[in-house]
Amino acid sequence: MGSKRGVDSKGEVGSKRHGLNRNGVLLNGNGKAKRQKAEITVTRPRLRARQRVGKYRLEGLLGSGGFSYVYRAMDTIEGVRVALKIPHDALVNDDVLHDFRNEVRITARLDHPNILPLKDASIIDGHFVLTYPLGEKSLTDRMQKRMSIVTAMDYAEQMLEALAYAHAHRIVHCDVKPDNVILFKDHRVRLGDFGIAKVAQKTLKGRGTGTIGHMAPEQAMGKPTMRSDVFSMGLIIYRMFTGQWPEWPYEWPYPGHQRLRGKVHPEMIRFLQRATMVSQRKRYRDGEQMLEAFLRARRATERYRARRL
């Protein structure tokens, strides 16, 4: 979601509306398949607070990036606050809508408590609007403060549950980063932007999908795999545990390595090292295998820490 304090918390009835049905087909206002090309205005000023977009009343800008703006908004029909991701109009064309339809169709089957659901994808008042539940903050925001090992392990397990589920459905995320991890009440963590990240990066001139600083070497070369998601997730977990990011050329031990000793079991250290190996063949093959290894390392770490109390 770009620079997204994203889907975190920090309208008008009767507007012309074209939606995507559950099969990812663009619909017209009567709910019938729309065969003709979608018409979207490409030269509109940035939306402002209190402005209406269909039934949504904008309350403020949460973040922005090269592909889109993200707004906090009130759904004036349902009476709930949501996050609206609105791609820059100049980037939205028929090809992009086609890609979005495909991705929505693919990711619609991802039903998991740790995956951020896409509530709606529609063309409203000339804008392409993606609607998400509104969380409290992003992991990026949370990492501005110190994080205990216990909290870091809890967040890591939830993120890995989401990644394992997606990989079990043969879906590669391609942009696993703290901005795309949203925190909700009761310490619920949700991984977002499945499918959307690939469309965004493809639209931005076909660069290697992902975000610099969070992507695996092979992904930077335009060849992402499930092992690339494993690498990105490993970097995030390492950062949560140590407060420091590993950097290219990713030579072990990374900065902050000494902070791990005495805090986690050696099995957790081996887990982090394997997850972030430069050679993708040496990493965990996917999120499922990574989750299994993490759970073993977490149990070992909990026993280790209990003995030291």
N, C-alpha and C positions, 0 to 999 in steps of 0.2 A: 504494500500500500504506500509505497514511497515513504516520505517522512511522516509517519503516521502515529501521532499519539492517537492514532487511527480510529479504531472502533472503540475508543475509550471515552470516559465521561468528562475528562477534564474540560401539501395541504389542500389544495382547494378542490372541493367536490365538483365533478362535471368537467374536468379538464380533459383534453384529448390525450389518450393514453394507449400506448402499444406495449404489450407485455410479451414475456417468453413463457410458454407453457411448460409443463413438466418434462416435455421432450425437447425443450430448447428451441421450439419453433416460434418465430416472431408472429404475434397476433395483432389484429387490428382492434379497434374499440369495441367491436361486437364479439370478440373472442374467436373469430375465424382466422384461419391461416392467411397470412399476408404474403402474397407471392411477389408483389412488386418490390423494388428496392426501397429501403427505408430512407426517408428524407430527414436529415439532421442539420440544423444550422451550424455553421462552422466558425462564425465570427460573433460570439457573444461575450460581453464583459463578465468578469468573475462575479458569481452570486454573492449577495451580501446578507448579513444577519437580518432576520425578520422578513426576508423575502420568501415568497411562496413558490414551491415547486410541486404542482399538483396538490395532494393532501398534506404535504409536508411543509412545516414552517421552520425555516433555518434559524438556529440559535447561535451559531458561531462556527468558525473555522477551526478544525482540530489539527489539520496537517495538510501538506501538499508535497507533490513530487513531480517528476518529469512527465508522468502519465495522467495524474488526476489530482483533484482536491478532495478532502474528506471533511464533512460537516457534521456537527451535532444538530439534530433536528427533532421536532415534535411531530408525531403522526397524529394529526388532528381528528382522525376518525377513531383509531384505536385508543388514543390517549396515552401512548407510550413514547418514550424517547428512543431514537434509533441513530445509527451512523449511516450517512449517505456518502458513498464514493461516487464521484461524478468525473469521468474522464474528460480531459480537455477536449472541447468540441472539435478543434482542428484535427485531432488524432482519430476521431471516430468516423469511419466510412463503412461501406458495405462489406469490405473484406474483414474489418475488425468485428463487425456484428456477426459475420459468419463464424469467425473463430470463437467468439463468446458463446454463440449458440452451441457449438460443439463442446466447449469446455463445461458449460452449465449442464448439458445432458450427461456428460461423463461424471462430474462431481456431485450431481444431485443425489446419487445413491450413497454418498458418504454421510451416514447417520450415526454420529458418535458424540458422547458428551464432551469430549475434548477437542472437537472440530467446530470451528465457527461456522454456523450455517448461513447461507445466502438466502435471506428472506424473500427477496424479489429482485428481478432485473427487468427494467422497463424503460421505454422512451416516454418521458413526461415533459410536455411543454417544450419539445425540441431538444431536451437533454437526455443522454443515456445515464440512467440512475441505477446504482447497485445499493441495495438496502441490507444492513446487517444489524444484529442486536448490539446495543451500546454497552460496552464494558466500563470498568472503573478506570483502568489505565493499561498501557502497554508494558511489556517486559522491559523495554528500553527505559521507560520512566522508573519502573521499580528498581532497576539496577543502578540508579543514581544514588541509592542508599545501600548500606552494608546489608548483606544477606547471610543468614546463618546456614550452616551445612544442612541442617534439618529441612529448612525451607527450600534450599536449592535442590535437595534430593526429591522433595515433594513435587516441585515444579517440573523437574527433569522427568520424573516418572509419568506425569500427565502428558507432557509433550511427546514422549516416546510412545505412549499409548495411542495418541493421535496418529503419529507417523507410521507406527506398525499397522494400524487399521487401514490407512491409505495405501500402504505398500501391499497389503494383503489383497487389495482391490486393483493392484497394478497401476496405481497412480503415483507419479513422481511430482513432488511439490515444486522444485526448482528455485525457490527463494525463501528458504528457512532462515529467519533472522528475528531478532528481538522485536522489531516493529510489527511483525506478523503474529506475535504471541500476545493475546489479550487476556487480562486478568478480570475476573468477575467476583461477585460476592462469594463468601464462604470458601475462599481460596481456590475457586475453580479456574483452571487455565484452559484456554482454547487456542488452537493453531488455526490461523485464517489464511485467506488468499489462495486456496487450492484452485488451480486452473487459471485464476485471474492473473497471477504473476507471469505465467507463460505468455498470455496474450499481451500483457503490458510490455514485456521485454521484446517480443517479436515486433510489436508496433513501433517501438523506439529503435527503428532501423536495424532490426535483426541481430543485435549484439548477443554475445553469449548470455543466456538467461541467468539471472541471479543478481546479487549485489556484491560489488567489490568489497573484500574484507571478510565476507561470509561464505564465499563459494570455493569449491574444490578446484584444484588445478585443471582437471579434465573438463569441468563445467565452464571454466573460463575460456576453454578452447571450443566451446559450443557442443560438447558431447556429455550432457548431464545424464546420470543414471540414479538408481536408488542409492548407490554407494555415495553419490554426491550429496544427497540429503543427509546421509549418515555423517559425513564430514562436517557439514554446516551445523548439525545438531551437536556434534562433539565439541565444536568451538564454543557454542553458547553455554553448554554445561561447564566447560572448563572456565569460562569467564565468570559464571555464577559462583563457582567454588573458590576461585582465586582472586577475582577482581581485576584480572588482566587478560587481554586478548592475545592469543597466539598470532604471530605474524609471519608472512613469507620470509624465508623459504621453509617455514614450518619444521624446524629442526628441534628434536627433543633433546633435553628438557626445555620446555617453554618458560618464558618469564612468569614468575609466581609459583614455580614448581615447588619451591621449598615450603610454601604455605600449606601444601597438601599433606606433607609429612606430619604425623601426629594428629591430623584431623580426620583422615579417611584411611580405610584399610588399603594395603598395597594392591589388592585386586581392583579397587576403584581407579587407582592410578594406571594400572595396566589397561583397564577399560578405556580411559580417556586417551591413552597413547595409541591404542589400536584404532579407535574411532577416527582419529585425525591423522592417520598415516598418509603421506603424500601419494604413495602407490595405492590406487584404489583396490587392487587385488588383495592387499593385506588388511583392508578394513572389513567391518561386518558387511555382509552381503546386502542387508536391507534393514528396515526399521524393526521387523519382527525379531531377527537375530540380535540386534542391538538392544532391544528391550529385555530379552532373556538374560543377556550378559549384565545389563545394568541391575536387574533385580537381584542377581546373585551378588554383585558387588555391593549393592545397598544393604542386603542382609548381613554381609560380612562386615561392612562399616558400622552398622548398628550394634553388632556384637562387640566389635572392637572399641567403640566409644563407650559402651556400657561397662566394659571391664576397666576403663580408665577413670571412671567417675569415683 
